[in-house]
């Protein structure tokens, strides 16, 4: 049987994984899951931000004398156009802060992951795969 030379990986090759290395692999996996959660949360917050911006655009067409229903918690409160715009701007500001905090948290976690990835690839080379399927 001829060997084509493609499959150089040998599953029975001796690769020793110490307890410390296993801990690093586990930490990398936890950080990766946390980044995925943050990505999902970011998508939700960015969608909320888009909705707030669209609401501000729609209100620019409204009459100044109309009372605008504004959702606070589980209750709608009728406000003047000016008060509603102020409330929307405050909410947008809070969302922007939340988004920037999530992005900063994501970058910090990715920096930790890069350090772990460099160490683990340095030690195990092609015997370990730490890349996401979607990257």
N, CA, C and O atoms as a printed pandas DataFrame, in Angstrom:
     atom_number atom_name residue_name chain_id  residue_number  x_coord  y_coord  z_coord
0              1         N          UNK        A               1    0.846   -1.171    0.000
1              2        CA          UNK        A               1    0.000    0.000    0.000
2              3         C          UNK        A               1    0.892    1.235    0.000
3              4         O          UNK        A               1    1.752    1.385    0.868
4              5         N          UNK        A               2    0.690    2.105   -0.960
5              6        CA          UNK        A               2    1.536    3.283   -1.108
6              7         C          UNK        A               2    1.077    4.390   -0.167
7              8         O          UNK        A               2   -0.119    4.591    0.043
8              9         N          UNK        A               3    2.048    5.103    0.395
9             10        CA          UNK        A               3    1.755    6.225    1.281
10            11         C          UNK        A               3    1.863    7.511    0.488
11            12         O          UNK        A               3    2.905    7.787   -0.108
12            13         N          UNK        A               4    0.801    8.300    0.472
13            14        CA          UNK        A               4    0.806    9.528   -0.324
14            15         C          UNK        A               4    1.565   10.654    0.366
15            16         O          UNK        A               4    1.859   11.667   -0.269
16            17         N          UNK        A               5    1.886   10.508    1.627
17            18        CA          UNK        A               5    2.654   11.530    2.335
18            19         C          UNK        A               5    1.790   12.649    2.901
19            20         O          UNK        A               5    2.321   13.566    3.528
20            21         N          UNK        A               6    0.485   12.603    2.702
21            22        CA          UNK        A               6   -0.382   13.671    3.197
22            23         C          UNK        A               6   -0.579   13.582    4.711
23            24         O          UNK        A               6   -0.507   14.604    5.392
24            25         N          UNK        A               7   -0.816   12.434    5.233
25            26        CA          UNK        A               7   -1.156   12.281    6.645
26            27         C          UNK        A               7    0.072   12.107    7.509
27            28         O          UNK        A               7    0.417   10.981    7.868
28            29         N          UNK        A               8    0.746   13.202    7.855
29            30        CA          UNK        A               8    1.947   13.108    8.674
30            31         C          UNK        A               8    1.609   13.034   10.152
31            32         O          UNK        A               8    2.471   12.683   10.959
32            33         N          UNK        A               9    0.382   13.353   10.526
33            34        CA          UNK        A               9   -0.002   13.285   11.941
34            35         C          UNK        A               9   -0.154   11.832   12.358
35            36         O          UNK        A               9   -0.832   11.046   11.696
36            37         N          UNK        A              10    0.480   11.496   13.451
37            38        CA          UNK        A              10    0.395   10.150   13.985
38            39         C          UNK        A              10   -0.276   10.224   15.350
39            40         O          UNK        A              10    0.316   10.735   16.301
40            41         N          UNK        A              11   -1.505    9.719   15.460
41            42        CA          UNK        A              11   -2.224    9.835   16.726
42            43         C          UNK        A              11   -1.549    9.116   17.883
43            44         O          UNK        A              11   -1.818    9.436   19.041
44            45         N          UNK        A              12   -0.689    8.162   17.601
45            46        CA          UNK        A              12   -0.035    7.425   18.674
46            47         C          UNK        A              12    1.304    8.031   19.065
47            48         O          UNK        A              12    2.009    7.480   19.910
48            49         N          UNK        A              13    1.666    9.169   18.454
49            50        CA          UNK        A              13    2.954    9.769   18.773
50            51         C          UNK        A              13    2.958   10.235   20.225
51            52         O          UNK        A              13    1.921   10.612   20.771
52            53         N          UNK        A              14    4.119   10.203   20.831
53            54        CA          UNK        A              14    4.246   10.535   22.250
54            55         C          UNK        A              14    4.273   12.049   22.443
55            56         O          UNK        A              14    5.294   12.700   22.218
56            57         N          UNK        A              15    3.142   12.593   22.861
57            58        CA          UNK        A              15    3.053   13.998   23.217
58            59         C          UNK        A              15    2.643   14.035   24.674
59            60         O          UNK        A              15    1.518   13.685   25.033
60            61         N          UNK        A              16    3.570   14.462   25.499
61            62        CA          UNK        A              16    3.289   14.502   26.938
62            63         C          UNK        A              16    2.590   15.815   27.273
63            64         O          UNK        A              16    3.072   16.893   26.926
64            65         N          UNK        A              17    1.464   15.712   27.942
65            66        CA          UNK        A              17    0.727   16.900   28.382
66            67         C          UNK        A              17    0.775   16.918   29.898
67            68         O          UNK        A              17    0.217   16.050   30.570
68            69         N          UNK        A              18    1.452   17.918   30.414
69            70        CA          UNK        A              18    1.552   18.029   31.871
70            71         C          UNK        A              18    0.254   18.617   32.432
71            72         O          UNK        A              18   -0.598   19.108   31.692
72            73         N          UNK        A              19    0.133   18.553   33.746
73            74        CA          UNK        A              19   -1.048   19.108   34.412
74            75         C          UNK        A              19   -1.143   20.609   34.132
75            76         O          UNK        A              19   -2.230   21.135   33.893
76            77         N          UNK        A              20   -0.014   21.281   34.162
77            78        CA          UNK        A              20    0.025   22.725   33.902
78            79         C          UNK        A              20   -0.444   23.031   32.479
79            80         O          UNK        A              20   -1.194   23.980   32.252
80            81         N          UNK        A              21    0.007   22.219   31.531
81            82        CA          UNK        A              21   -0.419   22.414   30.142
82            83         C          UNK        A              21   -1.918   22.191   30.000
83            84         O          UNK        A              21   -2.592   22.939   29.292
84            85         N          UNK        A              22   -2.438   21.179   30.660
85            86        CA          UNK        A              22   -3.871   20.908   30.595
86            87         C          UNK        A              22   -4.662   22.070   31.187
87            88         O          UNK        A              22   -5.722   22.433   30.678
88            89         N          UNK        A              23   -4.141   22.646   32.258
89            90        CA          UNK        A              23   -4.798   23.805   32.867
90            91         C          UNK        A              23   -4.832   24.981   31.887
91            92         O          UNK        A              23   -5.828   25.699   31.803
92            93         N          UNK        A              24   -3.744   25.170   31.154
93            94        CA          UNK        A              24   -3.689   26.260   30.170
94            95         C          UNK        A              24   -4.665   26.004   29.022
95            96         O          UNK        A              24   -5.323   26.929   28.546
96            97         N          UNK        A              25   -4.756   24.766   28.584
97            98        CA          UNK        A              25   -5.703   24.415   27.523
98            99         C          UNK        A              25   -7.132   24.667   28.001
99           100         O          UNK        A              25   -7.949   25.222   27.266
100          101         N          UNK        A              26   -7.427   24.262   29.225
101          102        CA          UNK        A              26   -8.762   24.486   29.787
102          103         C          UNK        A              26   -9.064   25.978   29.923
103          104         O          UNK        A              26  -10.173   26.424   29.630
104          105         N          UNK        A              27   -8.068   26.742   30.370
105          106        CA          UNK        A              27   -8.260   28.193   30.509
106          107         C          UNK        A              27   -8.528   28.811   29.153
107          108         O          UNK        A              27   -9.394   29.676   29.028
108          109         N          UNK        A              28   -7.793   28.378   28.130
109          110        CA          UNK        A              28   -8.009   28.882   26.781
110          111         C          UNK        A              28   -9.443   28.591   26.323
111          112         O          UNK        A              28  -10.096   29.452   25.733
112          113         N          UNK        A              29   -9.921   27.392   26.594
113          114        CA          UNK        A              29  -11.282   27.007   26.196
114          115         C          UNK        A              29  -12.323   27.863   26.917
115          116         O          UNK        A              29  -13.301   28.294   26.307
116          117         N          UNK        A              30  -12.116   28.110   28.210
117          118        CA          UNK        A              30  -13.060   28.960   28.962
118          119         C          UNK        A              30  -13.064   30.380   28.425
119          120         O          UNK        A              30  -14.123   30.986   28.264
120          121         N          UNK        A              31  -11.871   30.917   28.145
121          122        CA          UNK        A              31  -11.779   32.275   27.604
122          123         C          UNK        A              31  -12.435   32.358   26.227
123          124         O          UNK        A              31  -13.094   33.346   25.905
124          125         N          UNK        A              32  -12.253   31.325   25.427
125          126        CA          UNK        A              32  -12.860   31.289   24.099
126          127         C          UNK        A              32  -14.384   31.302   24.208
127          128         O          UNK        A              32  -15.058   31.997   23.447
128          129         N          UNK        A              33  -14.923   30.539   25.147
129          130        CA          UNK        A              33  -16.380   30.520   25.359
130          131         C          UNK        A              33  -16.865   31.882   25.837
131          132         O          UNK        A              33  -17.937   32.340   25.442
132          133         N          UNK        A              34  -16.074   32.527   26.689
133          134        CA          UNK        A              34  -16.449   33.849   27.197
134          135         C          UNK        A              34  -16.464   34.882   26.062
135          136         O          UNK        A              34  -17.344   35.742   26.018
136          137         N          UNK        A              35  -15.502   34.799   25.157
137          138        CA          UNK        A              35  -15.474   35.714   24.008
138          139         C          UNK        A              35  -16.707   35.500   23.132
139          140         O          UNK        A              35  -17.300   36.462   22.642
140          141         N          UNK        A              36  -17.090   34.243   22.938
141          142        CA          UNK        A              36  -18.295   33.955   22.151
142          143         C          UNK        A              36  -19.537   34.550   22.815
143          144         O          UNK        A              36  -20.404   35.097   22.133
144          145         N          UNK        A              37  -19.625   34.446   24.137
145          146        CA          UNK        A              37  -20.757   35.035   24.860
146          147         C          UNK        A              37  -20.773   36.554   24.710
147          148         O          UNK        A              37  -21.828   37.158   24.519
148          149         N          UNK        A              38  -19.597   37.160   24.797
149          150        CA          UNK        A              38  -19.503   38.613   24.656
150          151         C          UNK        A              38  -19.906   39.032   23.250
151          152         O          UNK        A              38  -20.579   40.048   23.078
152          153         N          UNK        A              39  -19.504   38.263   22.243
153          154        CA          UNK        A              39  -19.904   38.573   20.858
154          155         C          UNK        A              39  -21.420   38.566   20.717
155          156         O          UNK        A              39  -21.994   39.452   20.084
156          157         N          UNK        A              40  -22.063   37.566   21.306
157          158        CA          UNK        A              40  -23.523   37.481   21.245
158          159         C          UNK        A              40  -24.167   38.674   21.944
159          160         O          UNK        A              40  -25.120   39.262   21.434
160          161         N          UNK        A              41  -23.643   39.021   23.105
161          162        CA          UNK        A              41  -24.182   40.156   23.861
162          163         C          UNK        A              41  -23.969   41.460   23.101
163          164         O          UNK        A              41  -24.829   42.340   23.114
164          165         N          UNK        A              42  -22.820   41.579   22.441
165          166        CA          UNK        A              42  -22.538   42.776   21.646
166          167         C          UNK        A              42  -23.530   42.919   20.499
167          168         O          UNK        A              42  -24.004   44.020   20.217
168          169         N          UNK        A              43  -23.842   41.816   19.841
169          170        CA          UNK        A              43  -24.814   41.865   18.745
170          171         C          UNK        A              43  -26.157   42.381   19.229
171          172         O          UNK        A              43  -26.796   43.188   18.555
172          173         N          UNK        A              44  -26.589   41.916   20.403
173          174        CA          UNK        A              44  -27.871   42.348   20.963
174          175         C          UNK        A              44  -27.837   43.845   21.270
175          176         O          UNK        A              44  -28.766   44.577   20.929
176          177         N          UNK        A              45  -26.762   44.294   21.913
177          178        CA          UNK        A              45  -26.660   45.705   22.287
178          179         C          UNK        A              45  -26.538   46.600   21.056
179          180         O          UNK        A              45  -27.091   47.700   21.040
180          181         N          UNK        A              46  -25.827   46.150   20.031
181          182        CA          UNK        A              46  -25.718   46.938   18.806
182          183         C          UNK        A              46  -27.067   47.020   18.099
183          184         O          UNK        A              46  -27.398   48.049   17.511
184          185         N          UNK        A              47  -27.840   45.949   18.154
185          186        CA          UNK        A              47  -29.187   45.969   17.582
186          187         C          UNK        A              47  -30.078   46.942   18.361
187          188         O          UNK        A              47  -30.850   47.695   17.768
188          189         N          UNK        A              48  -29.966   46.919   19.691
189          190        CA          UNK        A              48  -30.715   47.872   20.519
190          191         C          UNK        A              48  -30.339   49.308   20.157
191          192         O          UNK        A              48  -31.203   50.181   20.066
192          193         N          UNK        A              49  -29.056   49.542   19.953
193          194        CA          UNK        A              49  -28.574   50.876   19.598
194          195         C          UNK        A              49  -29.154   51.317   18.261
195          196         O          UNK        A              49  -29.563   52.466   18.099
196          197         N          UNK        A              50  -29.185   50.405   17.317
197          198        CA          UNK        A              50  -29.762   50.710   16.003
198          199         C          UNK        A              50  -31.243   51.078   16.152
199          200         O          UNK        A              50  -31.720   52.020   15.520
200          201         N          UNK        A              51  -31.962   50.331   16.989
201          202        CA          UNK        A              51  -33.380   50.622   17.219
202          203         C          UNK        A              51  -33.576   51.989   17.858
203          204         O          UNK        A              51  -34.506   52.714   17.505
204          205         N          UNK        A              52  -32.704   52.343   18.797
205          206        CA          UNK        A              52  -32.794   53.659   19.429
206          207         C          UNK        A              52  -32.553   54.784   18.417
207          208         O          UNK        A              52  -33.245   55.802   18.430
208          209         N          UNK        A              53  -31.572   54.587   17.549
209          210        CA          UNK        A              53  -31.284   55.599   16.519
210          211         C          UNK        A              53  -32.460   55.753   15.560
211          212         O          UNK        A              53  -32.793   56.864   15.149
212          213         N          UNK        A              54  -33.084   54.638   15.207
213          214        CA          UNK        A              54  -34.260   54.704   14.336
214          215         C          UNK        A              54  -35.430   55.401   15.029
215          216         O          UNK        A              54  -36.199   56.120   14.392
216          217         N          UNK        A              55  -35.559   55.182   16.340
217          218        CA          UNK        A              55  -36.632   55.848   17.088
218          219         C          UNK        A              55  -36.421   57.360   17.100
219          220         O          UNK        A              55  -37.375   58.123   16.950
220          221         N          UNK        A              56  -35.180   57.788   17.276
221          222        CA          UNK        A              56  -34.881   59.227   17.255
222          223         C          UNK        A              56  -35.217   59.812   15.885
223          224         O          UNK        A              56  -35.777   60.905   15.799
224          225         N          UNK        A              57  -34.878   59.091   14.813
225          226        CA          UNK        A              57  -35.200   59.559   13.455
226          227         C          UNK        A              57  -36.709   59.678   13.257
227          228         O          UNK        A              57  -37.189   60.655   12.684
228          229         N          UNK        A              58  -37.451   58.688   13.730
229          230        CA          UNK        A              58  -38.915   58.711   13.592
230          231         C          UNK        A              58  -39.524   59.860   14.382
231          232         O          UNK        A              58  -40.483   60.488   13.933
232          233         N          UNK        A              59  -38.974   60.133   15.544
233          234        CA          UNK        A              59  -39.518   61.209   16.376
234          235         C          UNK        A              59  -39.245   62.594   15.789
235          236         O          UNK        A              59  -39.926   63.564   16.122
236          237         N          UNK        A              60  -38.247   62.674   14.917
237          238        CA          UNK        A              60  -37.987   63.972   14.281
238          239         C          UNK        A              60  -39.148   64.365   13.371
239          240         O          UNK        A              60  -39.291   65.537   13.023
240          241         N          UNK        A              61  -39.973   63.401   12.983
241          242        CA          UNK        A              61  -41.129   63.666   12.136
242          243         C          UNK        A              61  -42.393   63.953   12.945
243          244         O          UNK        A              61  -43.415   64.355   12.387
244          245         N          UNK        A              62  -42.320   63.746   14.262
245          246        CA          UNK        A              62  -43.510   63.885   15.105
246          247         C          UNK        A              62  -43.844   65.352   15.372
247          248         O          UNK        A              62  -43.000   66.239   15.249
248          249         N          UNK        A              63  -45.101   65.572   15.738
249          250        CA          UNK        A              63  -45.600   66.900   16.083
250          251         C          UNK        A              63  -45.183   67.222   17.517
251          252         O          UNK        A              63  -45.214   66.347   18.383
252          253         N          UNK        A              64  -44.790   68.479   17.772
253          254        CA          UNK        A              64  -44.331   68.890   19.100
254          255         C          UNK        A              64  -45.412   68.803   20.164
255          256         O          UNK        A              64  -45.097   68.687   21.348
256          257         N          UNK        A              65  -46.661   68.855   19.775
257          258        CA          UNK        A              65  -47.741   68.851   20.764
258          259         C          UNK        A              65  -48.184   67.442   21.141
259          260         O          UNK        A              65  -48.934   67.268   22.101
260          261         N          UNK        A              66  -47.733   66.443   20.403
261          262        CA          UNK        A              66  -48.120   65.058   20.695
262          263         C          UNK        A              66  -47.451   64.554   21.961
263          264         O          UNK        A              66  -46.321   64.929   22.273
264          265         N          UNK        A              67  -48.164   63.699   22.685
265          266        CA          UNK        A              67  -47.573   62.978   23.810
266          267         C          UNK        A              67  -47.075   61.640   23.268
267          268         O          UNK        A              67  -47.803   60.926   22.578
268          269         N          UNK        A              68  -45.846   61.318   23.585
269          270        CA          UNK        A              68  -45.207   60.112   23.060
270          271         C          UNK        A              68  -45.172   59.055   24.167
271          272         O          UNK        A              68  -44.673   59.324   25.260
272          273         N          UNK        A              69  -45.697   57.854   23.894
273          274        CA          UNK        A              69  -45.574   56.784   24.892
274          275         C          UNK        A              69  -44.132   56.265   24.915
275          276         O          UNK        A              69  -43.565   55.914   23.880
276          277         N          UNK        A              70  -43.563   56.227   26.103
277          278        CA          UNK        A              70  -42.175   55.793   26.278
278          279         C          UNK        A              70  -42.157   54.659   27.302
279          280         O          UNK        A              70  -42.683   54.807   28.405
280          281         N          UNK        A              71  -41.560   53.546   26.942
281          282        CA          UNK        A              71  -41.533   52.364   27.805
282          283         C          UNK        A              71  -40.451   52.518   28.867
283          284         O          UNK        A              71  -39.271   52.680   28.553
284          285         N          UNK        A              72  -40.870   52.466   30.125
285          286        CA          UNK        A              72  -39.940   52.486   31.255
286          287         C          UNK        A              72  -40.239   51.232   32.069
287          288         O          UNK        A              72  -41.272   51.139   32.731
288          289         N          UNK        A              73  -39.331   50.282   32.010
289          290        CA          UNK        A              73  -39.568   49.000   32.687
290          291         C          UNK        A              73  -40.671   48.249   31.981
291          292         O          UNK        A              73  -40.502   47.815   30.841
292          293         N          UNK        A              74  -41.795   48.092   32.647
293          294        CA          UNK        A              74  -42.940   47.392   32.061
294          295         C          UNK        A              74  -44.122   48.321   31.822
295          296         O          UNK        A              74  -45.218   47.861   31.503
296          297         N          UNK        A              75  -43.906   49.635   31.976
297          298        CA          UNK        A              75  -44.994   50.597   31.899
298          299         C          UNK        A              75  -44.687   51.648   30.837
299          300         O          UNK        A              75  -43.555   52.116   30.719
300          301         N          UNK        A              76  -45.710   52.012   30.068
301          302        CA          UNK        A              76  -45.575   53.115   29.128
302          303         C          UNK        A              76  -45.946   54.411   29.834
303          304         O          UNK        A              76  -46.968   54.494   30.515
304          305         N          UNK        A              77  -45.099   55.423   29.661
305          306        CA          UNK        A              77  -45.347   56.740   30.225
306          307         C          UNK        A              77  -45.448   57.710   29.058
307          308         O          UNK        A              77  -44.586   57.720   28.179
308          309         N          UNK        A              78  -46.495   58.524   29.047
309          310        CA          UNK        A              78  -46.652   59.525   27.988
310          311         C          UNK        A              78  -45.839   60.757   28.353
311          312         O          UNK        A              78  -46.008   61.353   29.417
312          313         N          UNK        A              79  -44.947   61.119   27.428
313          314        CA          UNK        A              79  -44.064   62.261   27.649
314          315         C          UNK        A              79  -44.178   63.215   26.476
315          316         O          UNK        A              79  -44.693   62.870   25.412
316          317         N          UNK        A              80  -43.685   64.421   26.699
317          318        CA          UNK        A              80  -43.593   65.368   25.592
318          319         C          UNK        A              80  -42.480   64.904   24.655
319          320         O          UNK        A              80  -41.651   64.071   25.021
320          321         N          UNK        A              81  -42.475   65.441   23.479
321          322        CA          UNK        A              81  -41.463   65.073   22.487
322          323         C          UNK        A              81  -40.063   65.377   23.008
323          324         O          UNK        A              81  -39.144   64.573   22.849
324          325         N          UNK        A              82  -39.911   66.530   23.623
325          326        CA          UNK        A              82  -38.607   66.937   24.147
326          327         C          UNK        A              82  -38.115   65.975   25.230
327          328         O          UNK        A              82  -36.951   65.574   25.217
328          329         N          UNK        A              83  -38.990   65.604   26.164
329          330        CA          UNK        A              83  -38.611   64.671   27.230
330          331         C          UNK        A              83  -38.284   63.291   26.671
331          332         O          UNK        A              83  -37.357   62.628   27.135
332          333         N          UNK        A              84  -39.046   62.869   25.679
333          334        CA          UNK        A              84  -38.801   61.564   25.064
334          335         C          UNK        A              84  -37.447   61.541   24.367
335          336         O          UNK        A              84  -36.709   60.561   24.471
336          337         N          UNK        A              85  -37.119   62.617   23.655
337          338        CA          UNK        A              85  -35.814   62.695   22.990
338          339         C          UNK        A              85  -34.675   62.683   24.014
339          340         O          UNK        A              85  -33.643   62.050   23.794
340          341         N          UNK        A              86  -34.870   63.389   25.134
341          342        CA          UNK        A              86  -33.852   63.374   26.197
342          343         C          UNK        A              86  -33.683   61.956   26.749
343          344         O          UNK        A              86  -32.561   61.491   26.950
344          345         N          UNK        A              87  -34.805   61.279   26.989
345          346        CA          UNK        A              87  -34.750   59.910   27.508
346          347         C          UNK        A              87  -34.042   58.983   26.536
347          348         O          UNK        A              87  -33.242   58.140   26.942
348          349         N          UNK        A              88  -34.337   59.142   25.245
349          350        CA          UNK        A              88  -33.685   58.304   24.234
350          351         C          UNK        A              88  -32.184   58.582   24.169
351          352         O          UNK        A              88  -31.388   57.655   24.016
352          353         N          UNK        A              89  -31.800   59.837   24.284
353          354        CA          UNK        A              89  -30.371   60.179   24.247
354          355         C          UNK        A              89  -29.643   59.595   25.464
355          356         O          UNK        A              89  -28.516   59.114   25.346
356          357         N          UNK        A              90  -30.292   59.642   26.629
357          358        CA          UNK        A              90  -29.688   59.037   27.822
358          359         C          UNK        A              90  -29.530   57.533   27.645
359          360         O          UNK        A              90  -28.496   56.963   27.992
360          361         N          UNK        A              91  -30.553   56.906   27.109
361          362        CA          UNK        A              91  -30.497   55.461   26.889
362          363         C          UNK        A              91  -29.414   55.118   25.867
363          364         O          UNK        A              91  -28.682   54.144   26.039
364          365         N          UNK        A              92  -29.314   55.923   24.799
365          366        CA          UNK        A              92  -28.272   55.697   23.795
366          367         C          UNK        A              92  -26.890   55.832   24.411
367          368         O          UNK        A              92  -25.993   55.044   24.109
368          369         N          UNK        A              93  -26.716   56.812   25.262
369          370        CA          UNK        A              93  -25.428   57.027   25.923
370          371         C          UNK        A              93  -25.059   55.823   26.789
371          372         O          UNK        A              93  -23.912   55.377   26.784
372          373         N          UNK        A              94  -26.032   55.303   27.527
373          374        CA          UNK        A              94  -25.786   54.118   28.357
374          375         C          UNK        A              94  -25.414   52.918   27.493
375          376         O          UNK        A              94  -24.496   52.169   27.828
376          377         N          UNK        A              95  -26.127   52.734   26.380
377          378        CA          UNK        A              95  -25.833   51.613   25.474
378          379         C          UNK        A              95  -24.434   51.745   24.891
379          380         O          UNK        A              95  -23.712   50.754   24.783
380          381         N          UNK        A              96  -24.042   52.965   24.512
381          382        CA          UNK        A              96  -22.704   53.180   23.962
382          383         C          UNK        A              96  -21.641   52.799   24.990
383          384         O          UNK        A              96  -20.635   52.175   24.652
384          385         N          UNK        A              97  -21.874   53.179   26.251
385          386        CA          UNK        A              97  -20.926   52.811   27.312
386          387         C          UNK        A              97  -20.863   51.304   27.500
387          388         O          UNK        A              97  -19.781   50.737   27.657
388          389         N          UNK        A              98  -22.017   50.657   27.486
389          390        CA          UNK        A              98  -22.056   49.201   27.638
390          391         C          UNK        A              98  -21.318   48.525   26.489
391          392         O          UNK        A              98  -20.570   47.572   26.708
392          393         N          UNK        A              99  -21.522   49.011   25.268
393          394        CA          UNK        A              99  -20.862   48.438   24.098
394          395         C          UNK        A              99  -19.349   48.611   24.199
395          396         O          UNK        A              99  -18.597   47.673   23.935
396          397         N          UNK        A             100  -18.901   49.806   24.581
397          398        CA          UNK        A             100  -17.454   50.032   24.676
398          399         C          UNK        A             100  -16.830   49.190   25.794
399          400         O          UNK        A             100  -15.704   48.715   25.651
400          401         N          UNK        A             101  -17.562   48.999   26.919
401          402        CA          UNK        A             101  -17.056   48.139   27.989
402          403         C          UNK        A             101  -16.932   46.692   27.511
403          404         O          UNK        A             101  -15.942   46.022   27.802
404          405         N          UNK        A             102  -17.938   46.214   26.779
405          406        CA          UNK        A             102  -17.880   44.842   26.261
406          407         C          UNK        A             102  -16.740   44.669   25.268
407          408         O          UNK        A             102  -16.052   43.649   25.278
408          409         N          UNK        A             103  -16.541   45.664   24.413
409          410        CA          UNK        A             103  -15.447   45.577   23.437
410          411         C          UNK        A             103  -14.090   45.563   24.137
411          412         O          UNK        A             103  -13.192   44.818   23.746
412          413         N          UNK        A             104  -13.943   46.399   25.187
413          414        CA          UNK        A             104  -12.689   46.416   25.939
414          415         C          UNK        A             104  -12.455   45.074   26.643
415          416         O          UNK        A             104  -11.336   44.561   26.660
416          417         N          UNK        A             105  -13.516   44.516   27.219
417          418        CA          UNK        A             105  -13.415   43.219   27.893
418          419         C          UNK        A             105  -13.020   42.135   26.893
419          420         O          UNK        A             105  -12.196   41.272   27.196
420          421         N          UNK        A             106  -13.608   42.186   25.710
421          422        CA          UNK        A             106  -13.300   41.213   24.668
422          423         C          UNK        A             106  -11.831   41.313   24.249
423          424         O          UNK        A             106  -11.160   40.295   24.078
424          425         N          UNK        A             107  -11.344   42.522   24.088
425          426        CA          UNK        A             107   -9.941   42.705   23.687
426          427         C          UNK        A             107   -8.987   42.202   24.767
427          428         O          UNK        A             107   -7.957   41.605   24.453
428          429         N          UNK        A             108   -9.319   42.439   26.036
429          430        CA          UNK        A             108   -8.469   41.958   27.125
430          431         C          UNK        A             108   -8.418   40.429   27.137
431          432         O          UNK        A             108   -7.359   39.833   27.333
432          433         N          UNK        A             109   -9.563   39.816   26.928
433          434        CA          UNK        A             109   -9.612   38.345   26.905
434          435         C          UNK        A             109   -8.846   37.811   25.706
435          436         O          UNK        A             109   -8.133   36.814   25.817
436          437         N          UNK        A             110   -8.990   38.467   24.566
437          438        CA          UNK        A             110   -8.255   38.023   23.367
438          439         C          UNK        A             110   -6.750   38.142   23.564
439          440         O          UNK        A             110   -5.993   37.325   23.041
440          441         N          UNK        A             111   -6.304   39.154   24.315
441          442        CA          UNK        A             111   -4.871   39.289   24.601
442          443         C          UNK        A             111   -4.391   38.111   25.451
443          444         O          UNK        A             111   -3.319   37.559   25.199
444          445         N          UNK        A             112   -5.185   37.725   26.459
445          446        CA          UNK        A             112   -4.843   36.559   27.274
446          447         C          UNK        A             112   -4.791   35.310   26.406
447          448         O          UNK        A             112   -3.888   34.485   26.539
448          449         N          UNK        A             113   -5.770   35.181   25.515
449          450        CA          UNK        A             113   -5.821   34.005   24.641
450          451         C          UNK        A             113   -4.602   33.946   23.731
451          452         O          UNK        A             113   -4.079   32.864   23.466
452          453         N          UNK        A             114   -4.143   35.103   23.249
453          454        CA          UNK        A             114   -2.964   35.133   22.377
454          455         C          UNK        A             114   -1.733   34.631   23.107
455          456         O          UNK        A             114   -0.931   33.883   22.547
456          457         N          UNK        A             115   -1.585   35.046   24.368
457          458        CA          UNK        A             115   -0.450   34.579   25.158
458          459         C          UNK        A             115   -0.503   33.060   25.339
459          460         O          UNK        A             115    0.496   32.364   25.161
460          461         N          UNK        A             116   -1.684   32.567   25.696
461          462        CA          UNK        A             116   -1.836   31.121   25.880
462          463         C          UNK        A             116   -1.604   30.375   24.568
463          464         O          UNK        A             116   -0.957   29.328   24.540
464          465         N          UNK        A             117   -2.137   30.927   23.495
465          466        CA          UNK        A             117   -1.998   30.284   22.182
466          467         C          UNK        A             117   -0.522   30.198   21.794
467          468         O          UNK        A             117   -0.065   29.162   21.312
468          469         N          UNK        A             118    0.224   31.290   22.005
469          470        CA          UNK        A             118    1.651   31.290   21.665
470          471         C          UNK        A             118    2.397   30.230   22.470
471          472         O          UNK        A             118    3.230   29.504   21.927
472          473         N          UNK        A             119    2.098   30.142   23.757
473          474        CA          UNK        A             119    2.762   29.142   24.602
474          475         C          UNK        A             119    2.416   27.723   24.154
475          476         O          UNK        A             119    3.293   26.872   24.006
476          477         N          UNK        A             120    1.118   27.484   23.942
477          478        CA          UNK        A             120    0.679   26.124   23.612
478          479         C          UNK        A             120    1.155   25.698   22.220
479          480         O          UNK        A             120    1.570   24.554   22.035
480          481         N          UNK        A             121    1.100   26.603   21.246
481          482        CA          UNK        A             121    1.616   26.250   19.919
482          483         C          UNK        A             121    3.129   26.061   19.966
483          484         O          UNK        A             121    3.674   25.210   19.263
484          485         N          UNK        A             122    3.807   26.857   20.799
485          486        CA          UNK        A             122    5.251   26.702   20.945
486          487         C          UNK        A             122    5.614   25.334   21.503
487          488         O          UNK        A             122    6.623   24.742   21.122
488          489         N          UNK        A             123    4.790   24.847   22.398
489          490        CA          UNK        A             123    5.089   23.559   23.024
490          491         C          UNK        A             123    4.602   22.376   22.200
491          492         O          UNK        A             123    5.307   21.375   22.074
492          493         N          UNK        A             124    3.392   22.482   21.634
493          494        CA          UNK        A             124    2.789   21.337   20.959
494          495         C          UNK        A             124    2.811   21.415   19.436
495          496         O          UNK        A             124    2.576   20.409   18.767
496          497         N          UNK        A             125    3.083   22.569   18.890
497          498        CA          UNK        A             125    3.153   22.716   17.437
498          499         C          UNK        A             125    1.870   22.304   16.750
499          500         O          UNK        A             125    0.788   22.772   17.105
500          501         N          UNK        A             126    1.987   21.430   15.770
501          502        CA          UNK        A             126    0.829   21.007   14.977
502          503         C          UNK        A             126   -0.016   19.947   15.682
503          504         O          UNK        A             126   -1.019   19.493   15.131
504          505         N          UNK        A             127    0.374   19.553   16.877
505          506        CA          UNK        A             127   -0.385   18.542   17.613
506          507         C          UNK        A             127   -1.607   19.130   18.323
507          508         O          UNK        A             127   -2.393   18.400   18.928
508          509         N          UNK        A             128   -1.759   20.453   18.243
509          510        CA          UNK        A             128   -2.894   21.108   18.904
510          511         C          UNK        A             128   -3.501   22.115   17.936
511          512         O          UNK        A             128   -2.792   22.762   17.164
512          513         N          UNK        A             129   -4.812   22.236   17.989
513          514        CA          UNK        A             129   -5.513   23.200   17.141
514          515         C          UNK        A             129   -6.352   24.100   18.038
515          516         O          UNK        A             129   -7.287   23.638   18.692
516          517         N          UNK        A             130   -6.019   25.375   18.066
517          518        CA          UNK        A             130   -6.723   26.329   18.919
518          519         C          UNK        A             130   -7.508   27.349   18.106
519          520         O          UNK        A             130   -7.957   28.357   18.651
520          521         N          UNK        A             131   -7.677   27.106   16.828
521          522        CA          UNK        A             131   -8.373   28.055   15.964
522          523         C          UNK        A             131   -9.864   27.768   15.971
523          524         O          UNK        A             131  -10.285   26.614   16.033
524          525         N          UNK        A             132  -10.668   28.846   15.905
525          526        CA          UNK        A             132  -12.121   28.713   15.758
526          527         C          UNK        A             132  -12.449   28.273   14.349
527          528         O          UNK        A             132  -11.733   28.606   13.404
528          529         N          UNK        A             133  -13.534   27.523   14.204
529          530        CA          UNK        A             133  -13.947   27.117   12.870
530          531         C          UNK        A             133  -14.414   28.299   12.040
531          532         O          UNK        A             133  -14.275   28.290   10.817
532          533         N          UNK        A             134  -14.977   29.335   12.699
533          534        CA          UNK        A             134  -15.552   30.463   11.976
534          535         C          UNK        A             134  -14.520   31.501   11.585
535          536         O          UNK        A             134  -14.814   32.368   10.762
536          537         N          UNK        A             135  -13.299   31.444   12.157
537          538        CA          UNK        A             135  -12.264   32.448   11.844
538          539         C          UNK        A             135  -11.743   32.287   10.440
539          540         O          UNK        A             135  -10.872   33.045   10.014
